Structure formats: structure tokens, C-alpha cells
Amino acid sequence: MIPFWAKTTPDDSPGISVYQHMIDVGCVAQSLAEITPATLTRFDLLSIEIGALAALHDIGKISPGFQQKCIAWLEENGLLDIARNGCWDTGTELDHGKVSHVAIQSFLTEKEFSRKTVAFVSAALAAHHGRIKFLPNGRDIAYPLINPVAESVSQIDWDAERLTNAQKIWDYFTVCRNTLVLDEDSPALWWLAGLTTVADWIGSNEAYFPTEQRQENEDVHATAHKALTAIGFQKTEFNPNLSFHDLFHDKEKPEITWVPNEMQEKTLAAVNGPGVYVFEAQMGMGKTEAALWATYKLLISGKAQGIYFALPTQATSNRIHLRLNDFLRRIAPEAGGGRLIHGNSWLMEQDISLIPTATDINTQAADDARTGQNWFASTKRALLAPFGVGTVDQALLGVVAAKHFFVRHFALAGKVVILDEIHSYDLYTGTLINKLITTLEALGCTVIVLSATLTKKRLNEINPLPDSGHNYKPSYPLISGRKEGRVFEPIPVTVSKSKKVVIDFKSGAEATEEAIEIAQNGGVVLWVCNTVDAAQKQYQTLVKRSENHFPIGLLHSRYPFWRREKLESEWMERLGKSSDKRCGSILVSTQIVEQSVDLDADLMVTEIAPTDMLLQRLGRLWRHERKQDERPVKAARLYIIKEEKSLDEFRNMEPKAIKKALGSKAYVYAPYILLRSLEVWEGRSEVLIPSQIRSLLEETYKDQKGEPESWEELSFEWLGTDSAKKMLASRSCNLWEVALDDDEGVQTRINEVPTASLILCHSVNQQKAVFIDNASEQLGREDFRLSTAQAIHKNLIKVPEYCFEKITPCSVFSNYLYGLQCVGIVMKNGSIDVPGLNDGTQFFYSDELGLEIKKDL
């Protein structure tokens, strides 16, 4: 039998055979499946058949279109002239994934699997490079994959060779049954596709599976187990019988006993198996601890096999990462804190755990290898890790037709998936959230939704409420959900008392003066702006007025990673629960601090925003109990910056004028919702938290009659836009017909402004780059270098695409970045030389302000 090659060696000689590579991947797949027995039971699958099916993924490499890519192999087998004369490089199918699809379908049909199962399984297995090759077809496929001339002149019966190798695979794994049933509605279908892809990446890791030809009698299962253990795929041993105090107490204050509150105790009682659970409670009530306590119970009982904590932003992911890492050390000390991955933690690692081998650097296979590296050395790794923290967008990419969407199905199956602060999403992302929840539920996940601000309508979309279409009024706080598809009676939670927050509208100048006065008296002020530009301007105003008598900080998204990480660490600690660094100070920030961060301010100043966002911001105000002499103010107070126009004026303005008057915030939030929120809040001198949370939300979002004609027009615009968003979200979820790029934020948030990656350097050429954090890296190498990838991403800022007339990419960074990218050279005066900017647009950078975008008026 001809040894058909699957990988080439470094000198471009034929290396490991197709058969041996398929065995490698099959053994990895079988070992991966055996780590999660509960998932196999749920899907009625056997690990040995998973191994055999996954192994078949590359059977299509036994084809003239693929084999002709290695000249040395053609020469060794006397086929060089035949390949040239038979036009193997143009007259045959070059995509081995398509050949795999056809060959797998033919082989499984011969094994008498049902036609429907064969059609869908062959499509799933052949998609291991990220895209579906052919739509499932229950009839025999007769695609013209092989040129008859190539077939005849080579004297190789390619069909017979594929079937012979497939049968060897089947015999190796000793598959005994053919009763597997999978179709487009089977959660196991995409789980299998994802598992096969990950197994292929690991089975292509040259550290464990070298590209050179090997003996067929090696113990591949042992090698696969060794590789999985090194990468982090292994069964975790948990400490049993830990109490709430054991899980969450402050180790530096052992004398303080941690006792669960009513909401946390009721959560533990309610969450006893896979399903969907919604925890609604005010900010700071301990929803995170409630979710993790319930998660611990599921983990030690074997009803869950890992955690993915999904948050709205990387900033919130970074903070939760620290808390979850501490939790993990307590429940599973042998797992190691380093296994926990979050937004940009890969930038701090010293080694990359997976280097998939490219088949041929001049082909698509090189891109496939880089894709594998990207998954194991980037934010996506949080999904694959047993315990991960990251953005919700990474999970959402599993329900849109993005490249490798099915890897996320495999990565999340059977885990506890905690979705935090889902209230903040628009209808497009909200529609995807609904789809994600039902998908995770089918994958045997325990989905825990944490929120402080859900309307009744939104709550009912996530989980149907009793008599939801009539007069049912859900209480607050509330635990609701369903177990194995059955809705349980919502569980109310009592609150001893509500916190009073004084509401006042101030001009920017008035708020600035009072903020400075409070900071001078030792108070902590948090000032939240809706845009980066507004935050930079307010920070500069405060610095100028305060004369450096106390610390003033600035946080936003237009800092490079290395600088933002330093600023976040400093200010999250300064404004934390029990920080020794707490002192009179002002932090100016954008929305990155309004959710899932444990900050405690004495005074909150904010621009007007939708009610749910304002309530979230209130969650950082008087968050923790303190002695009265520790606060320089007598009451929790929220200052909302006055608009230049009054409500009466807004009621008599045209829509275009309203948007202009609202300014840049009208591009961030729907103008109609801003007006409704302004109307709800301006008439109040105080609010009670949590007792009024639900009513404030319902009043903001309820159908309103008798509004000004201009407001109705803005309302129709909002509703029409949301309807279009919902339709677009449904289209994006068409996994069979659509092919989207694997871009976080682009596919999952319709209101995102298109951005490009700007790499900030002091200098760059084809051989070397010196970045603004003074790191330097050699460039122009073909191999992937983790240190180079880290340096690039640490010095990268996302900038609006509209700032450019033309974006000119830098070729030396192309192996490390996806999407639009360019380089900016930072001059000594802070100006940035960036090719292709629009006339009148300038970029400036400083460690103090981050990236400034200035335009000529």
C-alpha cells in the first residue's frame, strides 16, 4: 500500500502518513471524549466511535490534488511526470476537506449507517478547517472531485485506497455498532465537529506527534494522554465538603466568618442540575458568590465539568478573573491558578502550549496551523480551558455562523456557563443571547444568568414566567429558571431594607467643583462618561482645577494593554472594598467600570444614560458598609450632568435637532431611550435600591402614548432598527448557509463602530520593531513566536475605521493579526505618524491620556 503523506518534514520531504496522522487525531479525540463521560452519556455516544469518526477527518488527503503538493513524494513514487501530464495541480480537487466529505459519506453508507446520519456526520467531520464543505445530502454524492485522466494515468485507485485506509481506521478502533443517529437538531453533531477540530490541532502538535514517519506499533493512546495532560485537558480533583466560609472568606482576616445571605442559600437549593437559572438582585448583593457556591456543588457531584464565566468587557473579565482564580485554588489546588484564562492573560505567559504543524507553508494549511495557534495562545483559550473567564462575545460566536463556531460547542458542553450583566445588550446581541442559552442548555450546560436590571419582558424572553402574558408581576430580587426544560416556580428573596440614593442634576461646572471639594475632604468620587473623548476632556478639566492636591485617574478603552492594565490595577485597588490606599481621589472613566467591578465611591457623577446603565453605575456608589466617619458625605448621592436643553425644549425639537443637542452619546445609545430615561430620572429627588429597580426599568421601557411627534419618530426609528437587528441576528444564526469571520465584537454586537488595529511603535522595519513600551522584537521570521505576538498585542489600540481614508497594513505583522491593521510611529511630541488618515484628523498618544483623536473644525 502506498504511504500517502499527511505532513511534510522541515526539508519538505514526505513525513507522517495520512493513516498515522488519522490514528494520532483519533486517539486524541477518544481521550478528549473520555474526560467528559457525562457528555457521552447525554449524547448516547461511545468514546471509541468518537475516536474512529474523528480519525476519518483527513481521509481526503488521499487524493491527487493533495498529494501533488509534495514534489519529493511524487519523485519517490515515480509520479512527477504523471502528475504534470495529468494536471493534478489544476484538474483535480485541491480542497482535501471536500474529498473527505465525499469519502466519509461513501464509507459510512457502506457501513449501513442511516442516510440522514451519514449526510450530517460527513458534513461535520469535513468542516474541521472551520467551514462546511457541502450541505448535507442524504443521497449518494457524485461531485466531480477527481479528473478521470488523473485517475487512469496514475494507476492508483484513489477510491479504493481511501476506503482501505478508512477500514483500517475502523479496525484500529474496533467499532462494533452502526446505530448512531445524528441530524441537524442533534446537539452532539456540532460537539463532534468541534472535538474533531481540537483533536486535529493537538494531533498536529509536533512536540508530541512529530512530522517524521514513525513505526505503526507505537502506543499512540499513551502519547495522546501525555499531550492532553500537558496542555491542560485532564480530570480535575476537587476538595469536598467546603463551606461557604471556606470558599469565600478573606484569608487576611480569618477572624471574620462569612455567612451566606438568603439569596445565596436559596440559590444553592435551587441549582441542583443542568438547566437555566436567572438570579436577579441589586448590585453588591453577592450574585457572583451565589453562582460560584452553586457551581461548586455541581462540580463535586459530577453534574458539571468546568466553568466559563462570561462578562460584557475585557475590563470586567480581568477583575472577575482574580476572584475566580482564588475560588479555584480553594476548590482544586492541584489544578493550578495558571489554568485560568481571561481576556488578555495570554499576553503574560512565557510559553505557548500548542504549535500545530502546517502541511505546506505555501498553502491554506499554513493558515489552519495559525488558527490552531491562535486558539491556544489567545482569548479563545479561555473557552477550551477547564476553568475560564472571558467575554460573552466568545461564547456568542458559537451560535453565529462564524468560522469554527462548533469548536465553541465542544468547549462549553457540560460546563457551568455564567452570563453576567446581560441587560446591557441591544436587541441584536440579546437575540443571540437567547439562542446561546437554548444551545448551551441542549449541550448539557448549567446556564446561570446574573443581572440587576431586567425588565419583565426581557426576563420572560430568557425564561418563560407563570402567566407571563397577563398580570403576573415578578418580585425583586428573584430566582427563576428551568431544569431539564421544565420551568420551576420563581423563588422570591426578601430584602431587609432599601438604600436611599439622593438624585440631583448639576451642570458640568457645578459637579466639577463639588467633586473636587469632596476629594479634598478625603472622599472618593467616580465620574462616568459615555465616550472616550468626553472622559479625556473631563479628566483634563479636573486636573487643571485641582492643582494636583489629590490623585486623579483616567480609564478608557484607548490605552494600549500594558498601560491600561497598570491603570486598572492601581484604581481597582484604590477604590476597592478594604484598600489601604483609599484616600481622597477622583476616577474618571467610561462605561468599563459600570459593571462587575467592585468599586466603592462616596459620590457618583454621570452623564445621562439608559436607566439600566444608570442603575449599574449606582452599584458602585456606597457599595460597602463603612463607618460614618469614613465617608465625608452624609448620604449616597448621584449627580447627573444637566443637558443643555430642558425636557420641555426637547419635546418641541425636531429629531435631528434632538440628536445634535444630545451630542456624541446619541451615537452610543438610542436617542429615544435617552429621552425616556431623562424623563424618568429628572422628576425624582431620590430612589430606593433595590425596591424601585423594577419599576424604574418598566417606566422607562413601557409603551407610551401621547408623546411629542418628534419623540414618536425617534421611537419608531428605535423599534425599526431593533426589528432589523433581530432579523439580522436570526440570519447570522443560519449555520448552514452563512459564512462569517471569527471576529469578536463584529459578529456579536451590531452597534460596534468598525475598528482597525493600530500598533504603536517608536520604530519599525522589515527586521525589527521597537514598541512604545520599549520592548523590541525581531521580525521577518516564518515561525510563530509567542513573544512577538505578545509585544504586538500589548502595544495595540483599536481605533475607529472612519478616521481613515485608506488603511495601509504592515506586512511584517500579518502573521499575528487578523482584520484591518496599521502601524503608528509615535514622535517625541506625542503626535503619531499614521499613513492614510483623513484630512484634518490627527492621532496623539501619551501615557496620561492614552490615544487622542483630534479633528480640524
PyMOL commands that set and color helices and strands:
alter all, ss='L'
color gray80, all
select helices_A, chain A and resi 18-35+37-43+47-61+64-67+71-76+80-85+96-110+115-126+148-153+158-172+187-203+220-231+244-248+262-270+287-300+314-331+333-335+337-339+345-348+364-376+381-384+392-396+405-412+422-424+427-442+456-462+508-520+532-546+561-574+591-593+611-618+628-630+647-651+655-662+665-668+671-682+693-701+709-732+786-794+801-803+811-813
alter helices_A, ss='H'
color red, helices_A
select strands_A, chain A and resi 275-280+307-311+387-391+416-420+446-451+478-483+486-492+499-506+524-528+552-555+585-589+603-606+636-641+686-689+755-764+768-771+776-778+796-800+821-826+831-833+841-846+850-855
alter strands_A, ss='S'
color yellow, strands_A
deselect
rebuild
show_as cartoon
